Amino acid sequence: MMIHNPPHPVEVIEDAYLPGDKWKQENLVNVTGVAPEVISQFMQKKHKVTHELAMAFEKAFGLSADGWMKLQADYDLWQQNAANYES
């Protein structure tokens, strides 16, 4: 198991790409062209990074789609391992 809890991809976006007071759901919709409903669910960690979302993020932020998919996979794996460890 990884030693630390990797960040959810939305936390990476908030911290690295749209930091501070300028961060709003509308900003993410505008820079990615992704539907507001999808972005809303993503920001609430109810929607995972899909291939389509990863490609939109790649175009908007420059990190490869593979990188976005890896961030989501690392987060999911750590969460699952933590849940199994607590059981």
Rosetta silent file (secondary structure, phi, psi, omega in degrees, C-alpha in Angstrom):
SEQUENCE: MMIHNPPHPVEVIEDAYLPGDKWKQENLVNVTGVAPEVISQFMQKKHKVTHELAMAFEKAFGLSADGWMKLQADYDLWQQNAANYES
SCORE:     score description
SCORE:     0.000 S_00000001
   1 L     0.000  145.654  176.701    0.000    0.000    0.000 S_00000001
   2 L   -65.787  152.230 -177.697    1.169    3.546   -0.672 S_00000001
   3 L   -76.530  -33.733 -176.944    2.340    5.478    2.371 S_00000001
   4 L  -116.326  162.747  177.477    0.319    8.619    1.690 S_00000001
   5 L   -85.665  109.455 -179.935   -3.164    9.353    0.469 S_00000001
   6 L   -65.161  151.293 -178.855   -2.778   10.573   -3.127 S_00000001
   7 L   -71.319  149.433  170.365   -4.835   13.618   -4.062 S_00000001
   8 L   -69.663  146.477 -179.457   -8.072   13.313   -5.958 S_00000001
   9 H   -53.083  -32.375  178.733   -7.651   14.778   -9.463 S_00000001
  10 H   -64.818  -32.697  178.202   -9.961   17.687   -8.572 S_00000001
  11 H   -68.332  -34.253  176.575   -7.517   18.650   -5.809 S_00000001
  12 H   -64.886  -43.925  179.287   -4.701   18.722   -8.362 S_00000001
  13 H   -63.081  -46.547 -179.117   -6.739   21.053  -10.560 S_00000001
  14 H   -60.496  -43.681 -174.989   -7.631   23.303   -7.632 S_00000001
  15 H   -79.806  -40.444 -170.479   -4.043   23.522   -6.382 S_00000001
  16 H  -100.267  -31.422 -171.005   -2.024   23.570   -9.584 S_00000001
  17 H  -111.458  -34.485 -179.417   -4.198   24.908  -12.368 S_00000001
  18 L  -133.961   62.004 -173.692   -6.978   27.073  -10.945 S_00000001
  19 L   -76.345  163.706  170.365   -5.739   28.082   -7.489 S_00000001
  20 H    72.016 -155.941 -174.565   -7.128   30.570   -5.016 S_00000001
  21 H   -66.725  -18.761 -178.609  -10.187   32.708   -5.182 S_00000001
  22 H   -76.244  -11.745 -177.381  -10.422   32.386   -8.953 S_00000001
  23 L   -71.343  120.682  175.363  -11.332   28.699   -8.621 S_00000001
  24 L  -149.980  154.301  178.108  -14.964   28.112   -9.538 S_00000001
  25 H   -56.290  -39.914 -178.506  -16.889   25.344  -11.204 S_00000001
  26 H   -60.328  -37.471  178.310  -17.685   27.702  -14.047 S_00000001
  27 H   -60.298  -43.985 -178.719  -13.970   28.199  -14.728 S_00000001
  28 H   -66.699  -38.854  175.906  -13.472   24.458  -15.165 S_00000001
  29 H   -61.287  -44.648 -177.441  -16.479   24.228  -17.472 S_00000001
  30 H   -66.248  -41.378 -175.493  -15.114   27.112  -19.540 S_00000001
  31 H   -80.445  -20.723 -177.985  -11.553   25.815  -19.898 S_00000001
  32 H  -104.994  -25.832 -174.981  -12.529   22.204  -20.631 S_00000001
  33 L    76.010   12.791 -179.681  -15.799   22.491  -22.540 S_00000001
  34 L   -85.325  146.206 -178.190  -17.196   19.666  -20.391 S_00000001
  35 L   -56.065  139.029 -179.497  -20.885   19.754  -19.418 S_00000001
  36 H   -54.971  -35.595 -179.215  -21.591   21.583  -16.145 S_00000001
  37 H   -64.400  -40.425  179.678  -23.361   18.518  -14.707 S_00000001
  38 H   -67.243  -44.953  179.611  -20.266   16.357  -15.224 S_00000001
  39 H   -63.072  -40.966  178.377  -17.971   19.008  -13.738 S_00000001
  40 H   -59.298  -47.133  179.344  -20.276   19.424  -10.747 S_00000001
  41 H   -66.794  -37.969  177.995  -20.209   15.701  -10.021 S_00000001
  42 H   -61.836  -45.110 -178.510  -16.456   15.564  -10.610 S_00000001
  43 H   -64.350  -26.228  177.410  -15.864   18.398   -8.138 S_00000001
  44 L   -90.159    5.907 -179.133  -17.894   16.498   -5.539 S_00000001
  45 L    62.346   30.258  176.983  -15.769   13.393   -6.231 S_00000001
  46 L  -102.964   -7.558  179.974  -18.858   11.571   -7.518 S_00000001
  47 L  -129.119  123.916 -179.181  -17.574   11.342  -11.099 S_00000001
  48 L   -81.713  163.807  173.047  -14.247    9.735  -11.884 S_00000001
  49 L   -69.760  115.007  175.125  -11.814   10.825  -14.547 S_00000001
  50 L   -95.088  174.245  177.067  -12.961    8.981  -17.655 S_00000001
  51 H   -59.240  -41.346 -179.053  -11.027    8.758  -20.906 S_00000001
  52 H   -65.424  -43.699  179.387  -13.117   11.609  -22.312 S_00000001
  53 H   -66.642  -40.661  178.312  -12.581   13.801  -19.257 S_00000001
  54 H   -60.085  -40.194  179.698   -8.861   12.995  -19.231 S_00000001
  55 H   -68.255  -37.235  177.034   -8.590   14.100  -22.854 S_00000001
  56 H   -66.101  -40.536  178.696  -10.432   17.368  -22.086 S_00000001
  57 H   -67.552  -37.689  177.653   -8.100   17.994  -19.132 S_00000001
  58 H   -59.427  -46.690 -179.536   -5.062   17.222  -21.285 S_00000001
  59 H   -64.573  -39.107 -176.143   -6.146   19.829  -23.821 S_00000001
  60 H   -78.254  -36.881 -169.596   -6.949   22.400  -21.124 S_00000001
  61 H  -117.991  -13.679  176.514   -4.003   21.900  -18.756 S_00000001
  62 L    92.263  -18.373  175.160   -1.233   20.133  -20.676 S_00000001
  63 L   -74.570  134.874 -174.728   -0.880   17.084  -18.411 S_00000001
  64 L   -59.147  154.182  175.699   -1.308   13.978  -20.569 S_00000001
  65 H   -57.846  -38.498  175.992   -4.562   12.031  -20.541 S_00000001
  66 H   -59.663  -39.037  178.494   -2.530    9.092  -19.215 S_00000001
  67 H   -62.355  -42.559  178.204   -1.394   11.298  -16.356 S_00000001
  68 H   -65.886  -40.320  178.354   -4.977   12.163  -15.425 S_00000001
  69 H   -64.568  -38.692  178.686   -5.990    8.509  -15.612 S_00000001
  70 H   -66.406  -41.047  176.589   -3.043    7.576  -13.367 S_00000001
  71 H   -57.116  -45.341 -179.835   -4.014   10.228  -10.810 S_00000001
  72 H   -65.984  -43.903 -179.554   -7.531    8.759  -10.671 S_00000001
  73 H   -63.012  -42.798  178.546   -6.246    5.165  -10.502 S_00000001
  74 H   -61.821  -43.849  179.133   -3.783    6.003   -7.703 S_00000001
  75 H   -62.103  -48.783 -178.293   -6.529    7.744   -5.726 S_00000001
  76 H   -62.052  -43.843 -179.073   -9.002    4.883   -6.228 S_00000001
  77 H   -63.546  -43.801  179.518   -6.462    2.205   -5.322 S_00000001
  78 H   -63.985  -43.424  179.581   -5.411    3.976   -2.133 S_00000001
  79 H   -60.992  -43.121  179.711   -9.041    4.516   -1.100 S_00000001
  80 H   -65.905  -44.156  177.865   -9.856    0.848   -1.694 S_00000001
  81 H   -62.725  -39.960  179.098   -6.781   -0.349    0.191 S_00000001
  82 H   -64.693  -41.264  178.547   -7.580    1.979    3.082 S_00000001
  83 H   -64.993  -40.286  178.651  -11.164    0.681    3.217 S_00000001
  84 H   -67.378  -37.008 -179.432   -9.929   -2.926    3.192 S_00000001
  85 H   -66.107  -37.331 -178.302   -7.359   -2.150    5.888 S_00000001
  86 H   -74.948  -21.312 -177.200  -10.026   -0.622    8.154 S_00000001
  87 L   -74.635    0.000    0.000  -12.335   -3.651    7.758 S_00000001
